[in-house]
C-alpha cells in the first residue's frame, strides 16, 4: 500500500483512502451471530468512481460483498437477466456466445471500458474487511502507509463502523443456545479510531469523516462536536431517510449544503459527484496552504 | 403463491418451499444497527437447482442479496472481470458488444440456458425478506398457500433464523447514541415457528428443518430434540466448519450420514445434490404412505 501511494504521488496524483460498507461484530468466537451496521456500500463505491474521474488513485477498503465501483450497476438486477445466448454459426464452427443485452444495461460498454482503463492503470486498490477488528487493523496499516505522502493523502471515511463490540475475552466460543432463555448482551465501546488517525498515524493528511443520524434535529451539533473533538478537516453529515439527495459538508469555518434537485435526478446526477467535487476543491486549498 | 402450488400440483409436480439466508433483527425502529445470522444463502440457492432438476417447482424465500440459483456462479468473482468488449464491425455498422469471457466462466452458456428454461417454465418463484418479521409473515402465508396441495408440499427450512429479537415496543426510534456509553441489550425469544407450521398451517406437508451448531458434540442430541418437539419429518444436522462436506439427515427412525469424498470434490459434486436426493426419496415414501 505504501508503494501504491508513493508511486501515484510521484506521478502527480493524489491518493484517497475510501472506507465503505458496514462492519460485522461477532457475538461468538465461532461466529453464527453478529451485529451489523446498515450500509450497502453505495456511497463509497459511487464516490470511488468520481474520485478517479477527478484524477485521484483510490484505496478502496470495503466490506466483503458490499457494492463495488463500476460493477455496482449490476446491484439492482439479476446478472442472468442481463445476459442473452446467441447461437454460434455452425458452418464456421463458432461456438455459442453469451452477450450482455444492451437493452437491459445500455451503459455497459462504456462502463466496462472505464473499468478496464482503471484496472490497467492501477488506479484502484481494493482491500476487503468483514469484521470490525479487520477494519480497524487495515485502516491503521493503510493510514501509516499513506502518511508517507503527507497532505496529498485524503481519508474519506464513509464506512458504517460499529460503536460497540464484545471483547474476545467475554465472548462465548460456541453458538449461543436459545434453550438458555432470553439473551442479555453487554457491549463495550469501540475506541474512536479518528483520534489516533488524525493525531498519530497520518497527521498531515486531509481527513473527512461521515456522520449519519436518523434524527435531523441533532445532526449538525453532532457533526460540529466531531470536528471539535478530533480536529480533522471535514464531516459529511447526512440523515438516513434523505441521504441520497441531501448532505451537509461541515468544516470548522464553513457549512455547505449539497442538494440534488429533481432536474438532477432526471439527468441521473448522483449526489456523490457533488460531494467529491466539494471535497477535492477543499483538498486543493488544503495542499496549497500547507505549501505556502 | 396458492395458484403457483395448485397449478404445478395439477401438472404432476411437487412443490418445495426453500428458505435461505439469514434474518435481520433491527435494534432501532429507524434502523441503523441490526443483529444478523451468518449465512451466504449458498445451501438454499444450490439446493433449489437440484430440486428443480428432480422435477420440483420451487418457492425460493430468500434474504435480499443472498445467493440466488444459477447466478450464484458469479458470487466469487467481480462480474466486470468476466466481461470483455468486442469492437463492432464498422463496415457493417454493427455496434460494440459485451461478451462473457468463456475462459473465466466456462459453464456460462449451459447455466444461462437452464436459467431461461426454469424462468420460462415458471418453475422458480422468488420471494425476498430482510427482517425476521418479514420472514415470519411470509413463511406463514407461504405455508398456508402450500397446504392446499397436502403431502405434495415440502418445506426445506435452510434459512438461518434468529432466535432472539427486540419487540417493537421496547425498541428506540432513533439511532442509539454511543455518547450514552456501553450498550446493554435485552433480547426476547423468537417464538418457534416450526410448531404452528407443523400443527396448524401445513399439517399434511413434508417438513425438513436445519440444525447448525459449532459444537459437534451436541449436534445429534439437538437434532433429535427438535424432531421430538415439533414432530416433523427430518432434520438436516451440520456443523459450521464442516457444513460443505458433511451433514446428517436425521428422521425419527433413521440417521443418514452424507459425506463428500475427495473424489467428489474433484468432480465438483456438491453435497446439496446428495441432500436433495436423500430427501426427495424420503418425500416419495411419505407421499406413498399417505396414499395407502
Interface residues (C-beta under 8 A of the other chain):
Chain A: X24 X27 X28 X30 X31 X32 X33 X34 X35 X36 X37 X38 X65 X68 X70 X71 X74 X78 X79 X80 X83 X85 X95 X96 X97 X98 X99 X100 X102 X108 X109 X112 X113 X115 X116 X160 X162 X163 X164 X173 X174 X175 X176 X178 X181 X182 X183 X184 X185 X186 X187 X188 X189 X190 X212 X213 X214 X215 X240 X241
Chain B: X24 X27 X28 X30 X31 X32 X33 X34 X35 X36 X37 X38 X65 X68 X70 X71 X74 X78 X79 X80 X83 X85 X95 X96 X97 X98 X99 X100 X102 X108 X109 X112 X113 X115 X116 X160 X162 X163 X164 X173 X174 X175 X176 X178 X181 X182 X183 X184 X185 X186 X187 X188 X189 X190 X212 X213 X214 X215 X240 X241
